[in-house]
Amino acid sequence: MPSLKIRIPVQDLSAYDGDCSLPKAAKDRLATLLHDEGRAPPALIPSGIAAQGVTIWISEEHKAALTDLMRIYRGHEGIGPLATSLLHGHAKREHEADRFDIPEPVPQRERTTLDRLNEALGDQTRDAQAQMFSRLHKELTRSVGRPPVIAAEASTGIGKTRVFLASMLDWSVAHPTETAILTAPSYNVLLQSVAMWQRLRDALPETPDAVTILGQREFVSAAALANVLRMLPEDAPGKVAAAQWLAAGGTASMDDPLGHAWLMRSLQNACDGEWAYATEICVDTATPDDDPGRVAYQLQFKRARDTPWVFCTHAMLATDVRRRIMQARKGYKEDAGTSASQAAWAEYEAMESDLRKGSRLYEIQNDLLSGMVAGDAGRLPQIGLLIVDEAHMLEENFARLFATGISIAGLLRSLQDLHAEVPRKITAAELAGIKEAWSQLKHMGEGHAGEGQMADQLPPGAREAVKNVRTILQKILARKVPVNDVNRAIINKLREASVSLELAAQSNNQRFGMTTRVSWSPSEHWPSLEVGRYDIGPELDFLWTVMVQDRAVLVSATLYEDVSVEGLENVRRLLSIRSDRLRAMAPIRPPWTYEPVRLYLPANAVTPDYPKDQQRFYRPTERSTPDPDKLRIQTLRWRKEIAEYVLQAYESGEGGMLVLLTSHAEREALEVAIADRLPHGALISQTPARKHFLRATALGIRPCLLAVGAAWTGLDLSGDGLASVIGRSVSATDDKVLTDLVIPNAPIGANRTLTQQWRRQQTGVVAEIGAVSILFRQGIGRLVRREGLPRRSRRLHFLDARIYDPHWGSFFAPIKRALRVYGEPRHV
């Protein structure tokens, strides 16, 4: 039976709703069309439209029919593309019928929970909101077998938070005994949902109770704070306010939506931001159980057991996954007498060879563990509905949780403290060895500020320095050191670092193994070691297939990256979602997200001033310019071109400017080049970016922010943010907080996580193209953050001339697709 690969545009997916799977529905629809003389003509899918790939098996008769139709409908590259066009043409006809065959008068849309939510908050439901809510409601009420993972993409600014809170309300009514968990990448993002829930609870009485789960380092140890206060001089900033806060019982401020006692944020607020000793007073594993801070930390988990809604970060969710996996593995071994990994391997080996190709070992293992997870095994309650906000960041945050950061300077300080207490247990030579390793790596970092490099790719001397750190720690910990209350935390820290380095050394470059990377701080070039996992697929698969009981929803503005014809395939692989679990929901991309934007691109021209190997705005790399001296000269020239353009664009702009860069070295170089040529107070470099940017705007200054890293994905510079500073709303027509976004070069290689490094080794450029696509779309999403901005009031400057170089074509293909919506560019 012949197989046929077809594509279903996500906008057509609603036409295939029913009880059967998408492949079967598409196969049945195609069979009907092939026998229907009155079928709609084929319709080509426009370039750049997100689509889901489907493989179906057809009869020889249907294959012959498609082959015959190839002679009638020419221009198709095969019967697969022809079948795709036939199905799309039929869907378009049905869509037109739905649009025009509506009886008059048009019936009013049924009032939804989202409408009630918006009305309670004094607003009206916007069209894009209603569209997203309708599609999500349909997915959440659909009859399912195994818990699906729903991909819900919607552009920034449509009000996604209200949509998924309204959806959670409906879901909780239908599942009164289950828990809905909302998870976000950071507390700042999470607080947006918590604050909205707080407003909703005051406006709608039926809003369920909720609890926000925070990490232990967000809590203050009362004993540690008292010790620090005793050591501080009387005039130390924040001391008096901190002492008063401690005496009052570590209470939260009245307007704090979190409401927990003993929070670090509450102390900072009490001290008006002047408290500078957060790391010394946070709750950790050595904090006694009766410490009020630890009691408050533990109390939140008890409260969560009886609360319908729980808010937490991605990292807290990852912690719970790890805890439940450990419990399940332990339970399986006790029951079966063998480990789950050994049983999974035996089952894998027993498979026929053709079945092995589609099977992942960790999927088999998680299936074995699925019956061993008790509902109370984790600290979070059992998950009924899981809403993952900013889902494109979930894998990165999970990877960070499964990694250990080791500051070499911190290790040296810990060893010096231990040496001062027990000098015979740590030799001066060992201290000197750690210091020498720190110096060697710091010297190397002078050309890699803010970057990182895998330990096995370092020069021989630097590689030896990393090895020496591991060896010295092993020698020290092999000796008997008397443990007491003073040094217990130090020894635990040293032991954790030693174990991590040893595991990485033993399993380097092996699948599911660990590796070590050296990173340097952006300014002082201080080296640190990062030890982590190459692949966290087992943990993510466990989350979707074992922990989620009803369904999960991935919410993001960038899920359909269009790297592959399947549209969601890159995200599916990134988040380790089984293909039969993923449900595609048509993305919401309203015109107001791109209509305000004018696009500026470099001219594709070679002039006498810019010979072929030095085209203007062409970012030189070691790949394009292997000669080191020539690379240095061209890099300096490129930096000068970018600096001059940024200054010209700033001068002609109407509002604030954001320049997104891919390395701290480039940020520092651009800062030096333009610092003296911008108005006083206008230049802001990296952190704390948002606060300074909005304050400058409130003072009437047009800020120019140079940023890297998280600014690509988590920076909100809009009139809504300015309103919180000036105390009044800013209309869309008056919103000039950010009018210009400059991206000097594509974010190729900007994702530097250990897991991304492993994916590059396994799949080559495919993994990097996917990462570039997601990060670039997140970056350009910084420019339009609200509806109603005047047409062509925003300028997007993408200056990477490599976009015209066929050698870089695969990397820039998703970027070109993302830029098409802005229409004809202006060339500079």
Buried (B, 14 or more C-beta within 10 A) or exposed (E): EEEBBBBBBBBBBBBBEEEEEBBBBBBBBBBEBBEEEEBBEBBEBEEEBBBBBBEBEBEEEBBEBBEEBBEEBEEBEEBBBBBBBBBBBBBBBBBEEEEEEEEEEEEEEEEBBBBBBBBBBEEEBBEBBBBBBBBBBEBBEEEBEEBBBBBBBBBBBBBBBBBBBBBBBBBBEEBEEBBBBBBBBBBEBBBBBBBBBBBBBEBBEEBBEBBBBBBBEBBBBBBBBEEBBEEBEEEBBBBEBBBEBBEEEBBBEEEBBBBBBBBBBBBBBBBEEEBEBEEEBBBBEEBEEEBBBBBBBBBBBEBBBEBBBBBBBBBBBBBBBBBBBEBBBBBBBEEEEEBBBEBBBEBBEEEEEEEEEEEBBBBBBBBBBEEBBEEEBBBBBBBBBBBBBBBBBBBBBBBBBBBBBBBBBBBBEBBEEBBEBEEEBBBEEBBEBBBEBBEBBBEBBEEBBBBBBBBBEBEEEBBEBBBBBBBBBEBBBEEEBEEEEEBEBBBBBBEBBBBBBBBBBEBBEEEBBBBBBBBBBBEEBBBBBBBBBBBBBBBBBBBBBBBBBBBBBBBBBBBBBBBBBBBBBBBBBBBBBBEEBBBBBBBBBBEBBBBBBBBBBBBEEBEEEBEEEBBBBBBBBEEBBEEEEBBEBBBEBBBEBBBEBBBEBBEEBEBBBBBBBBBBBBBBBBBEBBEEBBEEBBBBBBEEBBEBBBBBBBEEBBBBBBBBBBBBBBBBBBBBBBBEBBEEEBEBEEBBBBBBBBBBBBBBBBBBBBBBBBBBEEEEEBBBBBBBBBBBBBBBBBBBBBBEBEEEBBBBBBBBBBBBBEEBEBBBBBBEBBBEBBEEBEEB
